[in-house]
Amino acid sequence: MYKANGCASCHGASGHGDGPIAKTLVPQPRDFRDEQAFKKGTDVSSIARTIAEGITGNGSQMPAFAHMSEPERQSIAMFVLTFRDSGRNP
């Protein structure tokens, strides 16, 4: 679902914020390995809410994914949390 819904286009296949269109975006997409980069919370429910609502203001281009079901958003949120274990200490 992460790739199918376009998350990897911005955040990258490994969640490093280095997707194919990342360099064209200002600000750059979040690197999910960096817990400090999360703007609206770091737990599953907060991430799922961010996916549903998107992030607006400060130039962010994170769109809302309101068309997805809550279980789908939570599944992606749980997947996003797996990137924290990828070995980066910002």
Phi and psi restraints in degrees (range 20) as a CNS / XPLOR table:
assign (resid 1 and name C) (resid 2 and name N)
       (resid 2 and name CA) (resid 2 and name C) 1.0 -57.7 20.0 2
assign (resid 2 and name N) (resid 2 and name CA)
       (resid 2 and name C) (resid 3 and name N) 1.0 -50.2 20.0 2
assign (resid 2 and name C) (resid 3 and name N)
       (resid 3 and name CA) (resid 3 and name C) 1.0 -73.0 20.0 2
assign (resid 3 and name N) (resid 3 and name CA)
       (resid 3 and name C) (resid 4 and name N) 1.0 -42.2 20.0 2
assign (resid 3 and name C) (resid 4 and name N)
       (resid 4 and name CA) (resid 4 and name C) 1.0 -62.3 20.0 2
assign (resid 4 and name N) (resid 4 and name CA)
       (resid 4 and name C) (resid 5 and name N) 1.0 -28.8 20.0 2
assign (resid 4 and name C) (resid 5 and name N)
       (resid 5 and name CA) (resid 5 and name C) 1.0 -95.8 20.0 2
assign (resid 5 and name N) (resid 5 and name CA)
       (resid 5 and name C) (resid 6 and name N) 1.0 7.0 20.0 2
assign (resid 5 and name C) (resid 6 and name N)
       (resid 6 and name CA) (resid 6 and name C) 1.0 89.0 20.0 2
assign (resid 6 and name N) (resid 6 and name CA)
       (resid 6 and name C) (resid 7 and name N) 1.0 3.6 20.0 2
assign (resid 6 and name C) (resid 7 and name N)
       (resid 7 and name CA) (resid 7 and name C) 1.0 -58.8 20.0 2
assign (resid 7 and name N) (resid 7 and name CA)
       (resid 7 and name C) (resid 8 and name N) 1.0 -41.3 20.0 2
assign (resid 7 and name C) (resid 8 and name N)
       (resid 8 and name CA) (resid 8 and name C) 1.0 -67.2 20.0 2
assign (resid 8 and name N) (resid 8 and name CA)
       (resid 8 and name C) (resid 9 and name N) 1.0 -22.9 20.0 2
assign (resid 8 and name C) (resid 9 and name N)
       (resid 9 and name CA) (resid 9 and name C) 1.0 -59.9 20.0 2
assign (resid 9 and name N) (resid 9 and name CA)
       (resid 9 and name C) (resid 10 and name N) 1.0 -35.9 20.0 2
assign (resid 9 and name C) (resid 10 and name N)
       (resid 10 and name CA) (resid 10 and name C) 1.0 -101.8 20.0 2
assign (resid 10 and name N) (resid 10 and name CA)
       (resid 10 and name C) (resid 11 and name N) 1.0 -50.3 20.0 2
assign (resid 10 and name C) (resid 11 and name N)
       (resid 11 and name CA) (resid 11 and name C) 1.0 -84.4 20.0 2
assign (resid 11 and name N) (resid 11 and name CA)
       (resid 11 and name C) (resid 12 and name N) 1.0 -10.8 20.0 2
assign (resid 11 and name C) (resid 12 and name N)
       (resid 12 and name CA) (resid 12 and name C) 1.0 86.9 20.0 2
assign (resid 12 and name N) (resid 12 and name CA)
       (resid 12 and name C) (resid 13 and name N) 1.0 154.7 20.0 2
assign (resid 12 and name C) (resid 13 and name N)
       (resid 13 and name CA) (resid 13 and name C) 1.0 -60.6 20.0 2
assign (resid 13 and name N) (resid 13 and name CA)
       (resid 13 and name C) (resid 14 and name N) 1.0 -30.5 20.0 2
assign (resid 13 and name C) (resid 14 and name N)
       (resid 14 and name CA) (resid 14 and name C) 1.0 -104.4 20.0 2
assign (resid 14 and name N) (resid 14 and name CA)
       (resid 14 and name C) (resid 15 and name N) 1.0 10.8 20.0 2
assign (resid 14 and name C) (resid 15 and name N)
       (resid 15 and name CA) (resid 15 and name C) 1.0 72.6 20.0 2
assign (resid 15 and name N) (resid 15 and name CA)
       (resid 15 and name C) (resid 16 and name N) 1.0 21.3 20.0 2
assign (resid 15 and name C) (resid 16 and name N)
       (resid 16 and name CA) (resid 16 and name C) 1.0 -88.9 20.0 2
assign (resid 16 and name N) (resid 16 and name CA)
       (resid 16 and name C) (resid 17 and name N) 1.0 4.0 20.0 2
assign (resid 16 and name C) (resid 17 and name N)
       (resid 17 and name CA) (resid 17 and name C) 1.0 77.6 20.0 2
assign (resid 17 and name N) (resid 17 and name CA)
       (resid 17 and name C) (resid 18 and name N) 1.0 21.7 20.0 2
assign (resid 17 and name C) (resid 18 and name N)
       (resid 18 and name CA) (resid 18 and name C) 1.0 -122.9 20.0 2
assign (resid 18 and name N) (resid 18 and name CA)
       (resid 18 and name C) (resid 19 and name N) 1.0 35.8 20.0 2
assign (resid 18 and name C) (resid 19 and name N)
       (resid 19 and name CA) (resid 19 and name C) 1.0 -65.0 20.0 2
assign (resid 19 and name N) (resid 19 and name CA)
       (resid 19 and name C) (resid 20 and name N) 1.0 170.6 20.0 2
assign (resid 19 and name C) (resid 20 and name N)
       (resid 20 and name CA) (resid 20 and name C) 1.0 -58.7 20.0 2
assign (resid 20 and name N) (resid 20 and name CA)
       (resid 20 and name C) (resid 21 and name N) 1.0 -27.3 20.0 2
assign (resid 20 and name C) (resid 21 and name N)
       (resid 21 and name CA) (resid 21 and name C) 1.0 -105.0 20.0 2
assign (resid 21 and name N) (resid 21 and name CA)
       (resid 21 and name C) (resid 22 and name N) 1.0 3.9 20.0 2
assign (resid 21 and name C) (resid 22 and name N)
       (resid 22 and name CA) (resid 22 and name C) 1.0 -55.9 20.0 2
assign (resid 22 and name N) (resid 22 and name CA)
       (resid 22 and name C) (resid 23 and name N) 1.0 -41.3 20.0 2
assign (resid 22 and name C) (resid 23 and name N)
       (resid 23 and name CA) (resid 23 and name C) 1.0 -68.3 20.0 2
assign (resid 23 and name N) (resid 23 and name CA)
       (resid 23 and name C) (resid 24 and name N) 1.0 -15.9 20.0 2
assign (resid 23 and name C) (resid 24 and name N)
       (resid 24 and name CA) (resid 24 and name C) 1.0 -89.6 20.0 2
assign (resid 24 and name N) (resid 24 and name CA)
       (resid 24 and name C) (resid 25 and name N) 1.0 -4.6 20.0 2
assign (resid 24 and name C) (resid 25 and name N)
       (resid 25 and name CA) (resid 25 and name C) 1.0 -103.7 20.0 2
assign (resid 25 and name N) (resid 25 and name CA)
       (resid 25 and name C) (resid 26 and name N) 1.0 139.2 20.0 2
assign (resid 25 and name C) (resid 26 and name N)
       (resid 26 and name CA) (resid 26 and name C) 1.0 -130.8 20.0 2
assign (resid 26 and name N) (resid 26 and name CA)
       (resid 26 and name C) (resid 27 and name N) 1.0 119.4 20.0 2
assign (resid 26 and name C) (resid 27 and name N)
       (resid 27 and name CA) (resid 27 and name C) 1.0 -72.6 20.0 2
assign (resid 27 and name N) (resid 27 and name CA)
       (resid 27 and name C) (resid 28 and name N) 1.0 165.5 20.0 2
assign (resid 27 and name C) (resid 28 and name N)
       (resid 28 and name CA) (resid 28 and name C) 1.0 -64.1 20.0 2
assign (resid 28 and name N) (resid 28 and name CA)
       (resid 28 and name C) (resid 29 and name N) 1.0 150.1 20.0 2
assign (resid 28 and name C) (resid 29 and name N)
       (resid 29 and name CA) (resid 29 and name C) 1.0 -61.7 20.0 2
assign (resid 29 and name N) (resid 29 and name CA)
       (resid 29 and name C) (resid 30 and name N) 1.0 154.0 20.0 2
assign (resid 29 and name C) (resid 30 and name N)
       (resid 30 and name CA) (resid 30 and name C) 1.0 -64.4 20.0 2
assign (resid 30 and name N) (resid 30 and name CA)
       (resid 30 and name C) (resid 31 and name N) 1.0 143.1 20.0 2
assign (resid 30 and name C) (resid 31 and name N)
       (resid 31 and name CA) (resid 31 and name C) 1.0 -92.2 20.0 2
assign (resid 31 and name N) (resid 31 and name CA)
       (resid 31 and name C) (resid 32 and name N) 1.0 111.6 20.0 2
assign (resid 31 and name C) (resid 32 and name N)
       (resid 32 and name CA) (resid 32 and name C) 1.0 -68.3 20.0 2
assign (resid 32 and name N) (resid 32 and name CA)
       (resid 32 and name C) (resid 33 and name N) 1.0 -9.1 20.0 2
assign (resid 32 and name C) (resid 33 and name N)
       (resid 33 and name CA) (resid 33 and name C) 1.0 -74.5 20.0 2
assign (resid 33 and name N) (resid 33 and name CA)
       (resid 33 and name C) (resid 34 and name N) 1.0 -19.5 20.0 2
assign (resid 33 and name C) (resid 34 and name N)
       (resid 34 and name CA) (resid 34 and name C) 1.0 -98.8 20.0 2
assign (resid 34 and name N) (resid 34 and name CA)
       (resid 34 and name C) (resid 35 and name N) 1.0 99.0 20.0 2
assign (resid 34 and name C) (resid 35 and name N)
       (resid 35 and name CA) (resid 35 and name C) 1.0 -58.1 20.0 2
assign (resid 35 and name N) (resid 35 and name CA)
       (resid 35 and name C) (resid 36 and name N) 1.0 -30.2 20.0 2
assign (resid 35 and name C) (resid 36 and name N)
       (resid 36 and name CA) (resid 36 and name C) 1.0 -69.7 20.0 2
assign (resid 36 and name N) (resid 36 and name CA)
       (resid 36 and name C) (resid 37 and name N) 1.0 -17.1 20.0 2
assign (resid 36 and name C) (resid 37 and name N)
       (resid 37 and name CA) (resid 37 and name C) 1.0 -80.8 20.0 2
assign (resid 37 and name N) (resid 37 and name CA)
       (resid 37 and name C) (resid 38 and name N) 1.0 -13.8 20.0 2
assign (resid 37 and name C) (resid 38 and name N)
       (resid 38 and name CA) (resid 38 and name C) 1.0 -73.3 20.0 2
assign (resid 38 and name N) (resid 38 and name CA)
       (resid 38 and name C) (resid 39 and name N) 1.0 125.8 20.0 2
assign (resid 38 and name C) (resid 39 and name N)
       (resid 39 and name CA) (resid 39 and name C) 1.0 -88.8 20.0 2
assign (resid 39 and name N) (resid 39 and name CA)
       (resid 39 and name C) (resid 40 and name N) 1.0 -26.0 20.0 2
assign (resid 39 and name C) (resid 40 and name N)
       (resid 40 and name CA) (resid 40 and name C) 1.0 -123.6 20.0 2
assign (resid 40 and name N) (resid 40 and name CA)
       (resid 40 and name C) (resid 41 and name N) 1.0 23.8 20.0 2
assign (resid 40 and name C) (resid 41 and name N)
       (resid 41 and name CA) (resid 41 and name C) 1.0 114.9 20.0 2
assign (resid 41 and name N) (resid 41 and name CA)
       (resid 41 and name C) (resid 42 and name N) 1.0 157.8 20.0 2
assign (resid 41 and name C) (resid 42 and name N)
       (resid 42 and name CA) (resid 42 and name C) 1.0 -116.9 20.0 2
assign (resid 42 and name N) (resid 42 and name CA)
       (resid 42 and name C) (resid 43 and name N) 1.0 3.0 20.0 2
assign (resid 42 and name C) (resid 43 and name N)
       (resid 43 and name CA) (resid 43 and name C) 1.0 -92.3 20.0 2
assign (resid 43 and name N) (resid 43 and name CA)
       (resid 43 and name C) (resid 44 and name N) 1.0 167.4 20.0 2
assign (resid 43 and name C) (resid 44 and name N)
       (resid 44 and name CA) (resid 44 and name C) 1.0 -55.6 20.0 2
assign (resid 44 and name N) (resid 44 and name CA)
       (resid 44 and name C) (resid 45 and name N) 1.0 -46.1 20.0 2
assign (resid 44 and name C) (resid 45 and name N)
       (resid 45 and name CA) (resid 45 and name C) 1.0 -66.8 20.0 2
assign (resid 45 and name N) (resid 45 and name CA)
       (resid 45 and name C) (resid 46 and name N) 1.0 -37.6 20.0 2
assign (resid 45 and name C) (resid 46 and name N)
       (resid 46 and name CA) (resid 46 and name C) 1.0 -67.8 20.0 2
assign (resid 46 and name N) (resid 46 and name CA)
       (resid 46 and name C) (resid 47 and name N) 1.0 -41.0 20.0 2
assign (resid 46 and name C) (resid 47 and name N)
       (resid 47 and name CA) (resid 47 and name C) 1.0 -67.5 20.0 2
assign (resid 47 and name N) (resid 47 and name CA)
       (resid 47 and name C) (resid 48 and name N) 1.0 -41.4 20.0 2
assign (resid 47 and name C) (resid 48 and name N)
       (resid 48 and name CA) (resid 48 and name C) 1.0 -61.9 20.0 2
assign (resid 48 and name N) (resid 48 and name CA)
       (resid 48 and name C) (resid 49 and name N) 1.0 -38.4 20.0 2
assign (resid 48 and name C) (resid 49 and name N)
       (resid 49 and name CA) (resid 49 and name C) 1.0 -66.1 20.0 2
assign (resid 49 and name N) (resid 49 and name CA)
       (resid 49 and name C) (resid 50 and name N) 1.0 -40.0 20.0 2
assign (resid 49 and name C) (resid 50 and name N)
       (resid 50 and name CA) (resid 50 and name C) 1.0 -61.9 20.0 2
assign (resid 50 and name N) (resid 50 and name CA)
       (resid 50 and name C) (resid 51 and name N) 1.0 -40.9 20.0 2
assign (resid 50 and name C) (resid 51 and name N)
       (resid 51 and name CA) (resid 51 and name C) 1.0 -63.1 20.0 2
assign (resid 51 and name N) (resid 51 and name CA)
       (resid 51 and name C) (resid 52 and name N) 1.0 -41.1 20.0 2
assign (resid 51 and name C) (resid 52 and name N)
       (resid 52 and name CA) (resid 52 and name C) 1.0 -67.7 20.0 2
assign (resid 52 and name N) (resid 52 and name CA)
       (resid 52 and name C) (resid 53 and name N) 1.0 -42.5 20.0 2
assign (resid 52 and name C) (resid 53 and name N)
       (resid 53 and name CA) (resid 53 and name C) 1.0 -96.3 20.0 2
assign (resid 53 and name N) (resid 53 and name CA)
       (resid 53 and name C) (resid 54 and name N) 1.0 -21.9 20.0 2
assign (resid 53 and name C) (resid 54 and name N)
       (resid 54 and name CA) (resid 54 and name C) 1.0 74.7 20.0 2
assign (resid 54 and name N) (resid 54 and name CA)
       (resid 54 and name C) (resid 55 and name N) 1.0 -175.5 20.0 2
assign (resid 54 and name C) (resid 55 and name N)
       (resid 55 and name CA) (resid 55 and name C) 1.0 -129.6 20.0 2
assign (resid 55 and name N) (resid 55 and name CA)
       (resid 55 and name C) (resid 56 and name N) 1.0 122.4 20.0 2
assign (resid 55 and name C) (resid 56 and name N)
       (resid 56 and name CA) (resid 56 and name C) 1.0 -118.1 20.0 2
assign (resid 56 and name N) (resid 56 and name CA)
       (resid 56 and name C) (resid 57 and name N) 1.0 161.8 20.0 2
assign (resid 56 and name C) (resid 57 and name N)
       (resid 57 and name CA) (resid 57 and name C) 1.0 89.3 20.0 2
assign (resid 57 and name N) (resid 57 and name CA)
       (resid 57 and name C) (resid 58 and name N) 1.0 162.2 20.0 2
assign (resid 57 and name C) (resid 58 and name N)
       (resid 58 and name CA) (resid 58 and name C) 1.0 53.1 20.0 2
assign (resid 58 and name N) (resid 58 and name CA)
       (resid 58 and name C) (resid 59 and name N) 1.0 24.8 20.0 2
assign (resid 58 and name C) (resid 59 and name N)
       (resid 59 and name CA) (resid 59 and name C) 1.0 81.0 20.0 2
assign (resid 59 and name N) (resid 59 and name CA)
       (resid 59 and name C) (resid 60 and name N) 1.0 -2.2 20.0 2
assign (resid 59 and name C) (resid 60 and name N)
       (resid 60 and name CA) (resid 60 and name C) 1.0 -60.4 20.0 2
assign (resid 60 and name N) (resid 60 and name CA)
       (resid 60 and name C) (resid 61 and name N) 1.0 144.7 20.0 2
assign (resid 60 and name C) (resid 61 and name N)
       (resid 61 and name CA) (resid 61 and name C) 1.0 -118.1 20.0 2
assign (resid 61 and name N) (resid 61 and name CA)
       (resid 61 and name C) (resid 62 and name N) 1.0 22.2 20.0 2
assign (resid 61 and name C) (resid 62 and name N)
       (resid 62 and name CA) (resid 62 and name C) 1.0 -71.9 20.0 2
assign (resid 62 and name N) (resid 62 and name CA)
       (resid 62 and name C) (resid 63 and name N) 1.0 111.1 20.0 2
assign (resid 62 and name C) (resid 63 and name N)
       (resid 63 and name CA) (resid 63 and name C) 1.0 -77.0 20.0 2
assign (resid 63 and name N) (resid 63 and name CA)
       (resid 63 and name C) (resid 64 and name N) 1.0 163.1 20.0 2
assign (resid 63 and name C) (resid 64 and name N)
       (resid 64 and name CA) (resid 64 and name C) 1.0 -82.6 20.0 2
assign (resid 64 and name N) (resid 64 and name CA)
       (resid 64 and name C) (resid 65 and name N) 1.0 141.7 20.0 2
assign (resid 64 and name C) (resid 65 and name N)
       (resid 65 and name CA) (resid 65 and name C) 1.0 -117.1 20.0 2
assign (resid 65 and name N) (resid 65 and name CA)
       (resid 65 and name C) (resid 66 and name N) 1.0 54.1 20.0 2
assign (resid 65 and name C) (resid 66 and name N)
       (resid 66 and name CA) (resid 66 and name C) 1.0 -66.2 20.0 2
assign (resid 66 and name N) (resid 66 and name CA)
       (resid 66 and name C) (resid 67 and name N) 1.0 -19.8 20.0 2
assign (resid 66 and name C) (resid 67 and name N)
       (resid 67 and name CA) (resid 67 and name C) 1.0 -71.1 20.0 2
assign (resid 67 and name N) (resid 67 and name CA)
       (resid 67 and name C) (resid 68 and name N) 1.0 -16.7 20.0 2
assign (resid 67 and name C) (resid 68 and name N)
       (resid 68 and name CA) (resid 68 and name C) 1.0 -82.1 20.0 2
assign (resid 68 and name N) (resid 68 and name CA)
       (resid 68 and name C) (resid 69 and name N) 1.0 152.0 20.0 2
assign (resid 68 and name C) (resid 69 and name N)
       (resid 69 and name CA) (resid 69 and name C) 1.0 -76.4 20.0 2
assign (resid 69 and name N) (resid 69 and name CA)
       (resid 69 and name C) (resid 70 and name N) 1.0 159.5 20.0 2
assign (resid 69 and name C) (resid 70 and name N)
       (resid 70 and name CA) (resid 70 and name C) 1.0 -59.3 20.0 2
assign (resid 70 and name N) (resid 70 and name CA)
       (resid 70 and name C) (resid 71 and name N) 1.0 -44.1 20.0 2
assign (resid 70 and name C) (resid 71 and name N)
       (resid 71 and name CA) (resid 71 and name C) 1.0 -60.5 20.0 2
assign (resid 71 and name N) (resid 71 and name CA)
       (resid 71 and name C) (resid 72 and name N) 1.0 -35.2 20.0 2
assign (resid 71 and name C) (resid 72 and name N)
       (resid 72 and name CA) (resid 72 and name C) 1.0 -65.5 20.0 2
assign (resid 72 and name N) (resid 72 and name CA)
       (resid 72 and name C) (resid 73 and name N) 1.0 -45.3 20.0 2
assign (resid 72 and name C) (resid 73 and name N)
       (resid 73 and name CA) (resid 73 and name C) 1.0 -63.5 20.0 2
assign (resid 73 and name N) (resid 73 and name CA)
       (resid 73 and name C) (resid 74 and name N) 1.0 -39.3 20.0 2
assign (resid 73 and name C) (resid 74 and name N)
       (resid 74 and name CA) (resid 74 and name C) 1.0 -67.1 20.0 2
assign (resid 74 and name N) (resid 74 and name CA)
       (resid 74 and name C) (resid 75 and name N) 1.0 -36.5 20.0 2
assign (resid 74 and name C) (resid 75 and name N)
       (resid 75 and name CA) (resid 75 and name C) 1.0 -63.0 20.0 2
assign (resid 75 and name N) (resid 75 and name CA)
       (resid 75 and name C) (resid 76 and name N) 1.0 -44.4 20.0 2
assign (resid 75 and name C) (resid 76 and name N)
       (resid 76 and name CA) (resid 76 and name C) 1.0 -64.9 20.0 2
assign (resid 76 and name N) (resid 76 and name CA)
       (resid 76 and name C) (resid 77 and name N) 1.0 -40.0 20.0 2
assign (resid 76 and name C) (resid 77 and name N)
       (resid 77 and name CA) (resid 77 and name C) 1.0 -60.2 20.0 2
assign (resid 77 and name N) (resid 77 and name CA)
       (resid 77 and name C) (resid 78 and name N) 1.0 -43.3 20.0 2
assign (resid 77 and name C) (resid 78 and name N)
       (resid 78 and name CA) (resid 78 and name C) 1.0 -63.9 20.0 2
assign (resid 78 and name N) (resid 78 and name CA)
       (resid 78 and name C) (resid 79 and name N) 1.0 -38.0 20.0 2
assign (resid 78 and name C) (resid 79 and name N)
       (resid 79 and name CA) (resid 79 and name C) 1.0 -64.5 20.0 2
assign (resid 79 and name N) (resid 79 and name CA)
       (resid 79 and name C) (resid 80 and name N) 1.0 -43.7 20.0 2
assign (resid 79 and name C) (resid 80 and name N)
       (resid 80 and name CA) (resid 80 and name C) 1.0 -57.8 20.0 2
assign (resid 80 and name N) (resid 80 and name CA)
       (resid 80 and name C) (resid 81 and name N) 1.0 -39.3 20.0 2
assign (resid 80 and name C) (resid 81 and name N)
       (resid 81 and name CA) (resid 81 and name C) 1.0 -64.2 20.0 2
assign (resid 81 and name N) (resid 81 and name CA)
       (resid 81 and name C) (resid 82 and name N) 1.0 -23.7 20.0 2
assign (resid 81 and name C) (resid 82 and name N)
       (resid 82 and name CA) (resid 82 and name C) 1.0 -68.2 20.0 2
assign (resid 82 and name N) (resid 82 and name CA)
       (resid 82 and name C) (resid 83 and name N) 1.0 -21.5 20.0 2
assign (resid 82 and name C) (resid 83 and name N)
       (resid 83 and name CA) (resid 83 and name C) 1.0 -69.2 20.0 2
assign (resid 83 and name N) (resid 83 and name CA)
       (resid 83 and name C) (resid 84 and name N) 1.0 -23.0 20.0 2
assign (resid 83 and name C) (resid 84 and name N)
       (resid 84 and name CA) (resid 84 and name C) 1.0 -59.5 20.0 2
assign (resid 84 and name N) (resid 84 and name CA)
       (resid 84 and name C) (resid 85 and name N) 1.0 -27.3 20.0 2
assign (resid 84 and name C) (resid 85 and name N)
       (resid 85 and name CA) (resid 85 and name C) 1.0 -86.7 20.0 2
assign (resid 85 and name N) (resid 85 and name CA)
       (resid 85 and name C) (resid 86 and name N) 1.0 14.2 20.0 2
assign (resid 85 and name C) (resid 86 and name N)
       (resid 86 and name CA) (resid 86 and name C) 1.0 -89.5 20.0 2
assign (resid 86 and name N) (resid 86 and name CA)
       (resid 86 and name C) (resid 87 and name N) 1.0 11.3 20.0 2
assign (resid 86 and name C) (resid 87 and name N)
       (resid 87 and name CA) (resid 87 and name C) 1.0 91.1 20.0 2
assign (resid 87 and name N) (resid 87 and name CA)
       (resid 87 and name C) (resid 88 and name N) 1.0 21.1 20.0 2
assign (resid 87 and name C) (resid 88 and name N)
       (resid 88 and name CA) (resid 88 and name C) 1.0 -106.0 20.0 2
assign (resid 88 and name N) (resid 88 and name CA)
       (resid 88 and name C) (resid 89 and name N) 1.0 134.7 20.0 2
assign (resid 88 and name C) (resid 89 and name N)
       (resid 89 and name CA) (resid 89 and name C) 1.0 -119.8 20.0 2
assign (resid 89 and name N) (resid 89 and name CA)
       (resid 89 and name C) (resid 90 and name N) 1.0 88.9 20.0 2
